[in-house]
Amino acid sequence: MFNNLNAEMARQKMSIKELSERTGIRYESMKNKMSGTTEFKRNEMILIKNEFPNCSLDYLFETEN
């Protein structure tokens, strides 16, 4: 669902599990949010953005309509 976030994770060879560990977001929650089953909270988005300092929130969490 979040193509840009997935692309940045791939560039850094970062798995969902690693991102969840780095941000403190539970792995199951992260999987659900990445698939669009549940929504990211603003503070979670900021935690994730901090792992990709060269990317904006808008870019990382852009979705196709």
C-alpha positions in Angstrom: 0.0 0.0 0.0 2.8 2.5 0.9 4.9 2.1 -2.2 7.4 4.8 -1.3 7.9 3.5 2.2 8.4 0.0 0.9 10.9 1.3 -1.7 12.9 3.1 0.9 12.9 0.1 3.2 14.1 -2.0 0.2 16.9 0.5 -0.5 18.1 0.1 3.1 17.5 -3.7 3.1 15.1 -3.2 6.0 12.4 -5.6 6.8 9.1 -4.8 8.5 10.3 -6.7 11.5 13.4 -4.5 11.7 11.4 -1.3 11.2 9.1 -2.4 14.0 12.0 -3.0 16.3 13.6 0.3 15.5 10.4 2.3 16.1 9.0 0.3 19.0 5.8 -0.4 17.1 4.6 -4.0 17.6 5.4 -6.3 14.6 1.8 -7.4 14.2 0.6 -3.8 14.3 3.2 -2.7 11.8 2.1 -5.5 9.4 -1.5 -4.5 9.7 -0.7 -0.8 9.1 1.7 -1.5 6.2 -1.1 -3.5 4.5 -3.7 -0.8 5.1 -5.8 -3.0 7.4 -5.4 -0.4 10.2 -4.2 3.2 10.0 -0.9 4.7 11.2 -1.2 7.2 14.1 0.6 10.5 13.6 3.2 9.7 16.2 3.9 6.3 14.6 4.4 8.0 11.2 6.9 10.4 12.8 8.8 7.5 14.4 9.0 5.9 10.9 10.0 9.1 9.2 12.9 9.5 11.6 14.3 6.2 10.2 14.4 7.9 6.8 15.7 11.4 7.4 16.0 12.3 3.7 12.3 11.6 3.0 9.2 13.6 3.9 6.1 12.3 5.6 4.1 13.1 2.5 6.4 11.1 0.3 6.7 8.0 2.7 3.0 7.8 3.3 1.6 8.7 -0.1 -1.1 6.3 -1.2 -2.7 5.8 -4.6 -6.3 6.6 -4.8 
